[in-house]
C-alpha cells in the first residue's frame, strides 16, 4: 500500500442509510414491562400507601384495565429498579395479582429523582400534613444541592431563603408556611399520627415540635392523662417553659388539665385511675366506649326506677 494512502473503514449499510430521526428514536425513553418483584420503593418515601377505599377502587380498575399509566423508575446499583413515581399503582398491581408493570426507566441522580418523586405526588388531592412536611424537607434539600452546583456557563449558589421561596411559590404557599411544615418533621411519630388524624391542630403541633423527644413523650403522656387536645396558647406556653428549662411531665399535666372557656363543665379522669378497671390491652378508645355503654345502662336503670 502506498505510503500516503488513507486507511478508511467503510460503514455498514445500516449506518450509511440510517436517518437522524431513527437515531433519536432509539435514544428516546421506551416503556418496558418489568417484573413487579424487581421494583422497590423510593428511599425514605414520605407518602403513605394506604389500603383504603381509594386503593380498592384503584385495584378494581387495574383488574379490569391493567396499569394504563407507566411508572417511572431508575436502576439501582444493587440490582432492580427504584420507583420514582407510581408507588400506589405498584401496590394496586400487587393486590390485583399482576406479574409485570409498564415502566419508563430513567437514569437520574438523587436530587433530580427526589424532585420528580415529590412533585408527582404533591399533585394528589388529599395529602396528609406529615406527608407534606417530609416531602417539603426532601425537596428543599434537593433544591439547595442543585443550586450549589455549577456548570460550564454559570456558578450559582441558592440560599436556604431562596430555596424556601421557590418551594413555596411552586405550591402556592408562603415561605413561612413551608418552614412551618418542615418544623413538623421534628415531631415524634405518635404526635405526627395525631396531627394526621386531626386530634391535634396544625399550629399547636408546630409549637410542640420545638420540644425535644423526651419532652414530647412527657407531653403525650400528659395529654392522654388529661384527655385534652392542646390549644395554640397552651402549646406556646409549653414551648416557652421548655426553652426556659422548666418543662416536666407535672408541668405539662398542669397546663393540659386547665379548664378552657368552652370546656368548663368537662370532667378529667387520669389514665392511671381508669387503668385499674380495664384490661391492659384496652386502648383509650375501648375504655371510652365501655364507659359510655355503662353510663347508658345506668341511665336506663334510673329511668325505670323513676317510672315506678
C-alpha positions in Angstrom: 0.0 0.0 0.0 1.4 3.4 -0.9 2.8 5.4 2.0 0.4 8.3 1.6 -2.8 6.3 1.3 -5.6 6.7 3.8 -6.8 3.8 6.0 -10.6 4.2 5.6 -13.0 1.7 7.0 -16.4 1.5 5.2 -19.5 1.8 7.4 -22.2 -0.9 7.1 -25.3 -0.3 5.1 -27.5 0.3 8.2 -25.1 3.0 9.4 -25.0 4.7 6.0 -28.7 4.8 5.4 -30.0 5.4 9.0 -31.6 8.8 9.4 -31.1 11.3 12.3 -34.7 10.7 13.2 -34.2 6.9 13.6 -31.1 7.5 15.8 -33.1 9.9 18.0 -35.9 7.4 18.2 -33.5 4.8 19.6 -32.4 7.2 22.3 -36.0 8.1 23.4 -37.3 6.6 26.6 -39.2 3.4 26.0 -41.9 1.7 28.1 -40.7 -1.6 29.4 -42.5 -4.5 31.1 -40.6 -5.1 34.3 -41.4 -7.9 36.8 -43.1 -6.5 39.9 -40.6 -8.1 42.2 -37.8 -6.0 40.7 -39.4 -2.7 41.7 -38.5 -1.2 45.0 -39.9 1.8 46.9 -38.1 5.1 46.8 -35.7 5.5 49.8 -37.5 7.4 52.6 -40.6 7.8 50.5 -42.7 10.3 52.5 -46.1 9.4 51.1 -48.2 6.7 52.6 -49.6 3.9 50.5 -52.8 3.0 52.4 -55.3 0.1 51.9 -58.3 2.5 51.9 -61.3 2.9 49.7 -59.3 4.8 47.1 -56.9 2.0 46.9 -59.7 -0.6 46.5 -61.1 1.5 43.6 -57.6 1.5 42.0 -57.3 -2.3 42.4 -60.6 -2.8 40.7 -59.5 -0.5 37.9 -56.2 -2.4 37.5 -58.0 -5.7 37.5 -60.3 -4.5 34.7 -58.0 -2.4 32.5 -54.4 -3.0 33.8 -52.0 -0.3 34.6 -52.6 2.4 32.0 -50.0 5.0 33.1 -46.4 3.7 33.2 -44.4 4.0 36.4 -41.1 5.9 36.4 -38.1 4.2 38.0 -34.3 4.3 37.9 -31.8 1.5 38.0 -30.5 0.5 41.5 -26.7 -0.2 41.9 -27.6 -3.4 43.8 -30.0 -4.5 41.1 -33.6 -3.9 40.3 -35.3 -0.5 40.0 -36.2 2.2 42.5 -39.7 3.6 41.9 -39.8 7.4 41.5 -43.4 7.8 40.5 -46.1 5.1 40.8 -46.0 3.6 44.3 -49.8 3.3 44.6 -50.0 1.8 41.1 -47.4 -0.8 42.1 -49.3 -1.7 45.3 -52.6 -1.9 43.5 -51.0 -4.2 40.9 -49.6 -6.5 43.6 -53.1 -6.7 45.1 -54.6 -7.4 41.7 -52.0 -10.2 41.1 -50.1 -8.7 38.2 -46.7 -10.1 37.4 -45.2 -7.2 35.4 -45.8 -3.5 35.2 -45.2 -0.9 32.4 -42.2 1.2 33.5 -40.2 4.1 32.0 -36.6 3.5 33.2 -34.8 6.8 33.6 -31.2 7.4 34.8 -31.4 10.2 37.4 -29.2 11.4 40.2 -30.5 11.6 43.8 -31.6 15.2 43.7 -33.4 15.0 40.4 -35.1 11.8 41.5 -36.3 13.5 44.7 -37.7 16.5 42.9 -39.7 14.3 40.4 -40.9 12.0 43.2 -42.1 14.8 45.3 -43.7 16.9 42.5 -45.6 13.9 41.1 -47.1 13.1 44.5 -47.9 16.7 45.5 -50.4 16.8 42.7 -52.7 14.4 44.6 -55.9 15.8 46.0 -55.6 14.6 49.6 -52.2 14.9 51.3 -51.6 14.4 55.0 -49.7 17.1 56.9 -46.9 14.6 57.8 -46.6 13.6 54.1 -46.3 17.3 53.0 -43.9 18.0 55.8 -41.3 15.3 54.9 -41.9 15.9 51.1 -41.1 19.6 51.6 -38.0 18.8 53.6 -36.7 16.4 51.0 -37.4 18.8 48.1 -35.8 21.7 49.9 -32.6 19.8 50.4 -32.6 18.7 46.8 -33.1 22.3 45.6 -30.3 23.5 47.8 -28.0 20.8 46.5 -28.8 21.6 42.9 -28.3 25.3 43.5 -24.9 24.7 44.9 -23.7 23.0 41.7 -22.0 24.8 38.8 -21.9 24.1 35.1 -19.8 25.5 32.2 -21.9 28.6 31.9 -22.7 29.7 35.4 -21.9 29.3 39.1 -24.9 29.8 41.3 -25.5 29.3 45.0 -29.1 29.1 46.1 -29.5 30.2 49.7 -32.0 28.5 52.1 -34.1 31.6 51.9 -34.4 31.5 48.2 -35.0 27.7 48.1 -37.9 28.2 50.6 -39.4 30.9 48.4 -39.1 28.7 45.3 -40.7 25.7 47.0 -43.5 27.9 48.4 -44.2 29.5 45.1 -44.4 26.1 43.3 -47.0 25.0 45.8 -49.0 28.3 46.2 -47.8 28.7 49.8 -45.6 31.3 51.6 -42.0 30.7 52.6 -43.2 30.8 56.2 -45.8 28.1 55.6 -43.1 25.9 54.0 -40.9 26.5 57.1 -43.7 25.6 59.5 -44.5 22.4 57.6 -40.8 21.3 57.7 -40.8 22.0 61.5 -43.3 19.2 61.8 -40.6 16.7 60.9 -39.2 17.2 64.4 -42.3 15.6 66.0 -42.2 12.1 67.3 -44.3 9.6 65.2 -47.1 9.4 67.7 -47.8 13.2 67.6 -47.5 13.2 63.8 -50.1 10.5 63.7 -52.4 12.6 65.9 -51.9 15.5 63.6 -52.8 13.4 60.6 -55.9 12.2 62.4 -56.8 15.8 63.4 -56.5 15.1 67.1 -54.0 17.9 67.2 -54.4 21.1 65.2 -51.6 22.3 62.8 -50.5 25.4 64.7 -50.2 23.8 68.1 -48.3 20.9 66.5 -45.7 23.4 65.1 -45.1 24.8 68.6 -44.8 21.3 70.1 -42.1 20.5 67.5 -39.7 22.7 69.5 -39.8 20.3 72.4 -37.1 17.6 72.4 -38.1 13.9 72.1 -38.2 13.3 75.9 -40.3 16.4 76.4 -42.6 15.4 73.6 -43.2 12.0 75.2 -43.9 13.6 78.6 -46.4 15.9 76.9 -48.0 13.0 75.1 -48.5 11.2 78.4 -49.9 14.3 80.0 -52.2 14.8 77.0 -53.5 11.2 77.3 -54.0 11.5 81.0 -56.0 14.7 80.8 -57.8 13.6 77.6 -57.3 17.2 76.3 -56.0 18.4 72.9 -53.6 21.3 73.2 -54.8 24.8 72.2 -52.3 27.1 70.4 -51.8 29.2 73.6 -51.1 26.0 75.7 -48.6 24.7 73.1 -46.9 28.1 73.0 -46.6 28.2 76.8 -45.2 24.7 76.9 -42.6 25.6 74.2 -41.6 28.7 76.3 -41.3 26.6 79.5 -39.1 24.1 77.7 -36.8 26.9 76.4 -36.5 28.2 79.9 -35.7 24.8 81.4 -38.9 24.5 83.4 -40.6 21.7 81.5 -41.6 18.4 83.1 -44.5 15.9 83.0 -46.1 17.6 86.0 -45.9 21.0 84.3 -47.4 19.6 81.1 -50.2 17.9 83.1 -51.0 21.1 84.9 -51.1 23.1 81.7 -53.1 20.5 79.8 -55.5 20.0 82.7 -56.5 23.6 82.8 -60.2 24.4 82.2 -60.8 26.0 78.8 -63.6 28.5 78.2 -65.5 26.1 76.1 -64.9 23.1 78.4 -65.7 24.5 81.9 -68.0 21.5 82.5 -65.5 18.9 81.4 -64.6 16.1 83.8 -61.0 14.9 83.7 -60.1 11.4 84.9 -56.4 10.5 84.9 -55.4 7.5 82.8 -53.8 5.7 85.8 -57.2 5.9 87.6 -59.1 4.3 84.7 -56.5 1.7 84.1 -57.3 0.0 87.4 -60.7 -1.0 85.9 -59.7 -2.2 82.5 -57.5 -4.9 80.9 -54.1 -3.7 80.0 -54.8 -4.5 76.3 -57.6 -1.9 76.2 -56.9 1.2 74.2 -58.2 4.7 75.4 -61.0 4.4 72.7 -62.1 1.0 74.0 -62.1 2.4 77.6 -64.2 5.3 76.5 -66.7 3.1 74.6 -67.1 0.8 77.6 -67.6 3.8 80.0 -70.3 5.3 77.7 -72.1 1.9 77.5 -72.1 1.5 81.3 -73.4 5.1 81.7 -76.2 4.4 79.2 -77.2 1.3 81.2 -77.1 3.2 84.4 -79.3 6.0 82.9 -81.9 3.5 81.7 -81.9 1.9 85.2 -82.6 5.3 86.7 -85.4 6.0 84.3 -87.1 2.7 85.1 -86.8 3.5 88.8 -88.4 6.9 88.3 -91.3 5.4 86.3 -92.3 3.2 89.2 
